[in-house]
Amino acid sequence: MPLAPDGTRDPRPGAAPPGRVRDPSLLTGPLRYRGRIMDVPADPRTRRLFGGSARTLGDLAASPFRADRDRIVASPFFARLNGVTQVISPGGSGLLVHNRLTHSLKVAQVARAIAERLTADPAYRDLLDKLGGCDPDVVEAAALAHDLGHPPFGHLGERVLDRLARQRLGLPDGFEGNAQSYRIVTSTEIRGAATTGLDLTAAVRAALLKYPWTRLDHPDPHPRHLDPAPRGAAAPPDDPESGSVKFGAYRTELDDLRQAREPFAGRLPDWQQTPEASVMDTADDIAYAIHDVEDFYRVGVLQQGAVAAELMAWQRESGRFRAITDAALTAAGRRPGAAIERLRRQLHRKDAWIADDEAFAAAVEHVREELVDGLLALPFDGSIEAEQYVARFSARWSTRFVEAITVAPEPDVRSGHVLLAKAQWHEVQVLKFVHHRFVLARPDLALHQRGQARLLGALVEALWEWLLDPEEESRLPRRLHDLVELAEAELHPRTPDRIGRARGRAIVDFVAQLTDGQAVAMLDALSGRSGALWTDAFVL
């Protein structure tokens, strides 16, 4: 019996918002949705959110998983990613860098390559089938959809919206990019007149769940209470009552999550990724580690001297660095070599199951050779030769990582079933360190991001005031009006401050659907700084 949002048991079978079947598995007899009788597929992995599996208008592919892929690509939410930050705002770098769309395409490319390689290998085929399957079309579709919910301004926007959602708008679930992606494909995207969401198959929805739990209470016991907790499941040390840092679905989509995971019941723990989700997650790490280095080499931010000083200082003095206390290491501040020693210790604290000093030292050396002696040896000048050099760098790393993928029958709690070999896992960590140390820690980027954070806060406040103005109700943006109605219908009638929570969730949904440019333009208009009345910067 499902829990209502106010914590009480909802006695209705398949309890759902008006007009929407949230959990058709709880219904008896033929499945109906808005008057249609829908078939129950023989393969539970192909079962769609509303119970059927048949092709619908617009599905050109015969394979249900390929049809899912096409539905995602045709979604306006997917096109929107072209205007959403990966690290630097697409319009603010002056040069072509990855945005969320190009990142998603690369993740899909890597994910499909991994799935095809694993399913062709007799050593892994039976194990993958036992764990629930690994279809290349499923992992490609999930990879294309995995960032649909990322808000304007990348991970900064995610953190700011989460704080505003919980502290200003009173939403216990706050905001999380992965949960927002899942909400889009199951709730807020419109496909045709008869469904809400993209009505994807169970396998693809399950593959989207990097973190197959809610923030606070599903599954029970909640994975944040495990020791160690799965990656992303732990609560922040400064706010242990707030729930998991990362999670895959809001409570409003809990029935959808349960239905998506039904084909894997008894095969996997409730908190463990499906093999297809594990492939997508690993591909995301690989693509992120490689193309962020590419981007900041092109922009000129990654400098050979700074990277060389950090890596080579640690190599020269690794024994001395390992011998000093944590307090002394912290006091070393920005001394070359200290930051990467802190990374080594962090890996041992968080991932003792795989952290290895020899593999770490070998990874530092391999990254040094590829970056200091290779890519960064000559500044990027935009020439054909320079582009070819970047392409070869990317190809070498991509091939190296894809060929190092293995499948573990009983992985550590902090790992999925599909994972990189030890050497390549350490190399990914060192590549990501280079990005964090020499890009994300820059004061000029911090200055830019603080402005973006203030912008999002002001935009949320302006929209909240607009929603509360009774004289302006009829002139609300139509999308915002619809999102309020949807959010209210999802909440149980006895939910405390139901309309307030619905308005808060609608504002979060609305802002999260904007591109970087649309967020800037909308705040300019709401604050009176824009003189343009008719603009294509945003659609009301």
Secondary structure, 3 states (H helix, E strand, C coil): CCECCCCCECCCCCCCCCCCCCCHHHCCCCEEECCEEECCCCCHHHCECCCCCCCCCCCCCCCHHHHHHHHHHHCHHHHHHHHCECCCCCCCCCCCCCEHHHHHHHHHHHHHHHHHHHHCCHHHHHHHHHHCCCCHHHHHHHHHHCCCCCCCCHHHHHHHHHHHHHHHCCCCCCCCHHHHHHHHHHHHCEECCCEECCCCEHHHHHHCCCCCCCCCCCCCCCHHHCCCCCCCCCCCCCCHHHCCCCCCCCHHHHHHHHHHHHHHECCECCCCCCHHHHHHHHHHHHHHHHHHHHHHHHHCCCCHHHHHHHHHHHHHHHHHHHHCCHHHHHHCCCCCCHHHHHHHHHHHHHCCCCCCHHHHHHHHHHHHHHHCCCHHHCCCCCCHHHHHHHHHHHHHHHHHHHCCEEECCCCCCCCCCEEECHHHHHHHHHHHHHHHHHHHCCHHHHHHHHHHHHHHHHHHHHHHHHHHCHHHHHHCCHHHHHHHHHHHHHCCCCCCCHHHHHHHHHHHHHHHCCCHHHHHHHHHHHCCCCCCCCCCCCCC
